[in-house]
Amino acid sequence: MKEKAIGGYQLEICSNSSASAIEAEQGGATRVELCQNLENGGTTPSFGQLKQTRAAVNIGIHVLIRPRGGDFLYTENEISEMITDIQLCKELGMDGVVIGILNADGTVDKANMKRLVDVARPMHVTFHRAFDRVEDPFQALEDLIDLGIDRILTSGLQNSALAGAPLLKQLIEQANGRIVIMPGAGVDATNIRTVLRETGAIAVHSSAKASQPSKMKFSQSQVKGMDEAQWMSSKEKVHQMVDLLKSL
């Protein structure tokens, strides 16, 4: 699916439900990174969420393939599960997948990454923020280019893309058009222009999320949890960033 540019830039919204993906599209986003369990960094969406989102939105859908929270050192059983999920995404007509596997020493697991990439093609492949856990980002960048990865989502090895801007700029210069470096983490309408200006990036990632409190009228006060507010993409926040991109 062709993904529109916004003033020469691309805006990806991390959406944790089909409803969030609809909000992202209505706000003017280029595409969504579709996941579940955003509170734990995101995990692979369910079959139902995948199918319903593909039917509901016309922008690009790139699916997070992450079987669990925690680190990015996976067992053979987990890798097999990831391969199955990638095959399902292809069958459902998704535009891309978002993946990442590391070795215990903080290097890219090139052998297992190749297995996933081979299954994923011809879909687009993004390496996610596992990149922010690598030991040598400059070597990891070259390893991912060798694997034919299309895009890297990274905060520049910091807790936010704004803090990681100096390294992001270096990575973009080293990449020299061979791969897209997409800043993400803490990007919103207050800093999106600064992040783009300081890094030279042409694509940016944001959750654009807002808290949605429970609509339950009855509350069981003796039981803790299971009534927390939910995070959801906000079309208003997406639209704010779209307007800023158009003005650059």
N, C-alpha and C positions, 0 to 999 in steps of 0.2 A: 504494500500500500504506500502510495506517495505521501510523504510527511511534509507538510507545508512549513516554509520558513516564515519567521516573524521579524521583519526588518533585517533580514540576513542572519538571524539567529534561530536556534531551535530550543523549545521549552518542553522538557519532559517532567511530568507530574507523577509522583509515586502515589498510586491509588490502591487502597486496601479493600475495595469492594466494587461491584458493578455500579452501585449508586455513586461512589466516589469518581469512577471513570466517567460517568455521565456528567458530573459536575465539572471535571477537567475539560471535557470536550466543549461544554457550554461556555466555559471561561475563555476558550480560544487556544488551548494547549496544542502543541505539535503531536504529542503522543503520551501514552501512559506507561509507566512501569507497574504492572499489576502484581499485587502480592496479597497475602493475608498476614495477620499477627504483626502489624506495624510496631506495636509496643515492644516487641522483642527483636526489632531489626528487620522484620519481614521474613516470611516463609512462603513456600509454594502454594498458590491458590488451589481451591478444590475444583473438581470437574465441573460442578454446577456453576461456580463463579466464572470459570473460563468460558463456558458455553454461553452463559447469559450475557457476559460482557461483550463477547464477540458479536452477538446479535444486536446489542444495544448501541454500540458506538461505531463511528466511521473513521476515527483517527487511528494511528498506529498503536498496537498493543504488544508490548515487550514483557514477557512473563519472567518473574523471578523464580529461579530453580534453586531452592535452598530447603533441604528436607527437615532442618531443625535450626534452632538458635544456637548460639555458642560459636566455637571456632570454625575454621574452614579446612580442617584436617579430617578427611572422610574415610570411612571403612569401605570395603568393596561392596558390601550390601547397600550402603547409602549411595554409592556411585551408580549401582545398578538401578536403584529407585530414581535417581536423577535422569538417567538415560530414558527410562520409561516415561517420565513426566515430559521430557523433551519431545519424544515421539508423539505423545498426546497433543502437545501444543501444535506440532506440525499438522496433525490430522484435523485439528479444529481451525486451522487457517490463521494462526497467530503470525505476527510480523517478525518477532524475534524472541530470543531468550537472553536472560541475564544470569551469568554463571560465574563461579570462581572456586578453584581448588588450590590449596597450598600444601607444600611439604612441611614437615615438622621444623625444618631449619629456616623457615620464612621465605623460601623460594617458591616460584610458581611450579606446580606439579604439571609439567609439560606433557608427560605421557598420558595422564588421565584427562587433562584438559583437551588433548587432541581427540580422545574418544568421544567426549561430549560435543566438540565442534563438528566432528565428522557426522554425527547423528543429526545435529541441528541444521546443517546446510540443506537447502539454500536460505534458511532464515538468517536474519541479522543476529550477530552475537556480540553482547556486551560483557566485559569483565567487571564485576561489581566491586564493592568496597572491601573485599578481601585484599585488594591492592593496598589498602591503608594499613595492612598488617604485614607487609613484606619487609625484609631486612634491607634490600638494596633496590629502591624504586627505579633507578636508571637501568639496571640489569633486567628487572621485571618488565619494564617497558619494552625492551628489545625482545625478550622472550615472548611477549604477547603479540608483538608485530610478526615474529617468526611463525606463530601459530595462526596468523591470519585473522586475529580478532579485529572487529570493526571499531569498537569504542571502549574506553575505560571510564568508569564512574569512580571518582576519587575526591577526597577532601584535601589532598596534598599531605597526607599522613598527619593531619591535625584533627581536632574535634569539630572544626567548621571549615568550610571552603574559604572563608574570608581569612582565617588564621593561616591556612595553607597556601594562600595566593602566591607567595614567592616560589615555592616548589612547583606549584601548578604551572607557573610561567616557564620554569626551566623544562618541565616535562613537555609542554607544548612546543617549545623551541627545539628540543631534541627529536620529538616526533616528526616535525617538519612535514606535516600533511600525510604521513604514512598511516596514522591512526587518529581517531578523534579522542581528545581528552575532555571529559565532561565534568566540570566542578559540581559537587553536590555536598550537602550537609549544612543546614542552617541558612540556606539561601531563601530570601524573601524579598518583598518589595522595598524594604529599607536598605538592602545592600546589593541587589542583583546588578545594578550598573557598576558599582565599585568592583565586584568580583570579575565581571567581564572586562572592565578596563584594565585591571591590574594583572590579569592572567593572559589576555588575548584569546580567550576561549570563544567558540562560536556556538556551543551548545551548553545548556545548563539544566540542572536537575533540582527540583524542589518538591516537598510534600504538600505545600500550600494547605496545611491541615488546620482544622478548627475542632474544638471539643464540642461534642454533642451529649448533653446530660441525659440520663435515663428518663424515659417518659412514663415509667411505672408510677401508678398512684399509690399502690400498696407497698410498704417497705417492711421486710422481716428484720427487725432490729437485733434479734438474737444471733443472726448469722452474718459474718463478715464477708465482704466481697460479693462477686457475681451481680453487682449493680453499678459498676463503675461507668463513668462517662466514656463514650466512644470517640475515636478520632475519625474524621471524614474530610476528604478534599473539599475545599471551598471554591466555588466558581467565582466568587467575588475576589478572593485573594489571587486566583489565577489571572483573572481579568486585569487586576492592578499590574501584575508583572508583564502581561502582554502589552498593555499600554506603554509601559516603560521601555520595552524592547522596540516598539514601533517608533519611539522618539529618539533612539540612539542613531 
